[in-house]
């Protein structure tokens, strides 16, 4: 018998795609993951290209349920990326990446 996802909050969620500085990013919000009091956010870049919040191109983050409404997910992740892009480590990574693209 198929499961009715509308009655199982841990199985419903929001998924969206964004482009951040030329990198495609998939963002998925799983509300009340596994029936727990936490929401699960997954962030994965195309080709697992590094992002300022993850060197591997994948980030899994758990937050208190309801902290980020699904309609604020994109804004939240973009702000997080921009904030972390200001770190010295990310600035160095971007500079090295630009240098390599010249050759």
Phi, psi and omega per residue, in radians:
X1 nan 2.237 -3.129
X2 -1.158 2.605 3.125
X3 -1.482 2.359 3.067
X4 -1.463 1.786 -3.087
X5 -1.086 -0.440 -3.115
X6 -1.207 -0.339 3.114
X7 -1.748 0.012 -3.137
X8 -2.121 1.585 -3.046
X9 -0.987 -0.516 -3.117
X10 -1.260 -0.201 -3.120
X11 -1.780 -0.177 3.102
X12 -1.702 2.778 -3.136
X13 -3.063 -3.039 -3.131
X14 -2.156 2.338 3.091
X15 -2.312 2.371 3.125
X16 -2.596 2.790 3.098
X17 -2.036 2.423 3.059
X18 -2.307 2.907 2.967
X19 -2.096 2.160 3.136
X20 -2.089 2.023 3.136
X21 0.851 0.747 3.088
X22 1.467 0.027 -3.136
X23 -1.870 2.191 3.064
X24 -1.273 2.383 -3.084
X25 -2.370 2.288 3.042
X26 -1.743 2.245 3.139
X27 -2.127 2.254 3.126
X28 -2.256 2.286 3.072
X29 -1.939 2.128 3.075
X30 -1.888 1.770 3.139
X31 -1.180 2.443 3.081
X32 0.788 0.968 -3.075
X33 -0.911 2.292 3.116
X34 0.975 0.522 3.122
X35 1.280 0.256 -3.102
X36 -1.600 3.041 3.111
X37 -1.486 0.360 3.134
X38 -2.170 2.604 3.012
X39 -1.684 2.616 -3.120
X40 -2.059 2.162 3.082
X41 -1.926 2.238 3.050
X42 -2.011 2.334 3.140
X43 -2.227 2.183 -3.125
X44 -2.422 2.220 3.125
X45 -1.537 2.680 3.079
X46 -1.036 2.317 3.134
X47 1.158 0.227 -3.098
X48 0.940 0.663 3.075
X49 -1.171 2.419 -3.141
X50 -0.984 2.576 3.040
X51 -2.233 2.844 -3.134
X52 -1.095 -0.302 3.139
X53 -1.755 -0.045 3.127
X54 -2.837 2.263 3.090
X55 -1.325 -0.367 -3.058
X56 -1.646 -0.124 -3.097
X57 1.450 0.071 3.091
X58 -2.351 2.350 3.098
X59 -2.416 2.309 3.081
X60 -2.029 2.220 -3.073
X61 -2.366 2.316 3.117
X62 -1.911 2.319 -3.132
X63 -2.361 2.794 3.101
X64 -1.004 2.324 -3.089
X65 -0.913 2.338 3.087
X66 1.476 -0.030 -3.125
X67 -1.087 -0.723 3.133
X68 -2.085 1.915 3.073
X69 -1.094 2.577 -3.089
X70 -1.010 -0.550 3.139
X71 -1.336 -0.089 3.090
X72 -1.898 0.025 -3.040
X73 -1.034 -0.865 -3.113
X74 -1.056 -0.832 -3.138
X75 -1.042 -0.736 -3.132
X76 -1.102 -0.844 -3.101
X77 -1.164 -0.730 3.098
X78 -1.059 -0.733 3.115
X79 -1.111 -0.705 3.119
X80 -1.096 -0.811 3.120
X81 -1.065 -0.807 -3.115
X82 -1.128 -0.700 3.117
X83 -1.082 -0.816 -3.122
X84 -1.270 -0.387 3.092
X85 -1.210 -0.217 3.125
X86 -1.501 -0.085 -3.132
X87 -1.274 2.673 3.135
X88 -1.051 -0.687 -3.122
X89 -1.068 -0.769 3.136
X90 -1.216 -0.686 3.119
X91 -1.072 -0.690 3.102
X92 -1.145 -0.750 3.113
X93 -1.029 -0.810 -3.135
X94 -1.115 -0.696 3.130
X95 -1.120 -0.740 3.120
X96 -1.158 -0.673 3.123
X97 -1.131 -0.729 3.089
X98 -1.126 -0.714 3.135
X99 -1.082 -0.759 3.134
X100 -1.133 -0.533 -3.111
X101 -1.272 -0.180 3.127
X102 -1.405 -0.307 -3.056
X103 -1.977 nan nan
